[in-house]
Amino acid sequence: MMTLLRQIGYVAAVALACFYAFVVLRGPNGIPAMLERSHHVEALEKEIKDLDARIADKRNFLEEVRKSPEVREREIRRQLNKVKPGETIIYLEDAPAPPAKP
């Protein structure tokens, strides 16, 4: 009789532990939250990678500006909207966006 009660007690303890683990893993700090944080970290890592690439591009451009007087002159003229005598600059407007369909 005592062994039967002891076995029932062990089964009940294991069942209770399994139920507790199930509730904890499904709760707000469980597996769904962990997956959400994982996706968020991946998105941030991708953003960091993109920003690093942009920084590298800007550094390369700055190096070109430092080394090449032609690039420097072209960039200064572009930013200040200046032209040399006899030059003509034509500005083209972007095409308007098509209206969105409802």
Secondary structure, 3 states (H helix, E strand, C coil): CHHHHHHHHHHHHHHHHHHHHHHHHHCCCCHHHHHHHHHHHHHHHHHHHHHHHHHHHHHHHHHHHHHCHHHHHHHHHHHHCCCCCCCCCCCCCCCCCCCCCC
